[in-house]
């Protein structure tokens, strides 16, 4: 386990290269939706506040035999960092990168941009969130770490600055045998 966590730290430090983030004025693209997307990413990078991520659980839901499910790693330990910008309506744009142990206990990096909408907080700061994220991931068992684009839904339960977040990874014939629900925690600084 110690060797695996060391590998995660090494992959985190080397597999997620620093991406050049354009200045807000550099987002003057002729295609409107590209300009808006660029502006959102630049705003998070330049004006956002930091987040800490801790990953923890991958629930292999169905499509797996009981024997196969027992051989898979459900404890997806790992972590990473990101930034978020909260708009005037209380919703977030998020940039993130983290590394975790996949179902076969290999390091899996993931990074990207997310958009999340929240309900009005109740009970001193409790709210529900929903949205999506797009980004890249890479796995040892899929083309030996060739980056793969992904787009998945996300949901969260947030209390003030702490969130429990999750996504649903559907079965894709020829790629994975069943559906997976993946959970992680986020703390906003």
Rosetta blueprint (number, residue, H / E / L):
1 X L
2 X H
3 X H
4 X H
5 X H
6 X H
7 X H
8 X H
9 X H
10 X H
11 X H
12 X H
13 X H
14 X H
15 X H
16 X L
17 X L
18 X L
19 X L
20 X L
21 X L
22 X L
23 X L
24 X H
25 X H
26 X H
27 X L
28 X L
29 X L
30 X L
31 X L
32 X H
33 X H
34 X H
35 X H
36 X H
37 X H
38 X H
39 X H
40 X H
41 X H
42 X H
43 X H
44 X H
45 X H
46 X H
47 X H
48 X L
49 X E
50 X E
51 X E
52 X E
53 X E
54 X E
55 X E
56 X E
57 X E
58 X E
59 X E
60 X E
61 X L
62 X L
63 X L
64 X L
65 X L
66 X H
67 X H
68 X H
69 X H
70 X H
71 X H
72 X L
73 X L
74 X L
75 X L
76 X L
77 X L
78 X E
79 X E
80 X E
81 X E
82 X E
83 X E
84 X E
85 X E
86 X E
87 X L
88 X L
89 X L
90 X L
91 X L
92 X E
93 X E
94 X E
95 X E
96 X E
97 X E
98 X E
99 X E
100 X E
101 X E
102 X L
103 X L
104 X L
105 X L
106 X L
107 X E
108 X E
109 X E
110 X E
111 X E
112 X E
113 X E
114 X E
115 X E
116 X E
117 X E
118 X E
119 X L
120 X L
121 X L
122 X E
123 X L
124 X L
125 X L
126 X E
127 X E
128 X E
129 X E
130 X E
131 X E
132 X E
133 X E
134 X E
135 X E
136 X E
137 X E
138 X L
139 X E
140 X L
141 X L
142 X E
143 X L
144 X L
145 X L
146 X L
147 X L
148 X E
149 X E
150 X E
151 X E
152 X E
153 X E
154 X E
155 X E
156 X E
157 X E
158 X E
159 X E
160 X L
161 X L
162 X E
163 X E
164 X E
165 X E
166 X E
167 X E
168 X E
169 X E
170 X L
171 X L
172 X L
173 X L
174 X L
175 X L
176 X L
177 X L
178 X L
179 X L
180 X E
181 X E
182 X E
183 X E
184 X E
185 X E
186 X E
187 X E
188 X E
189 X L
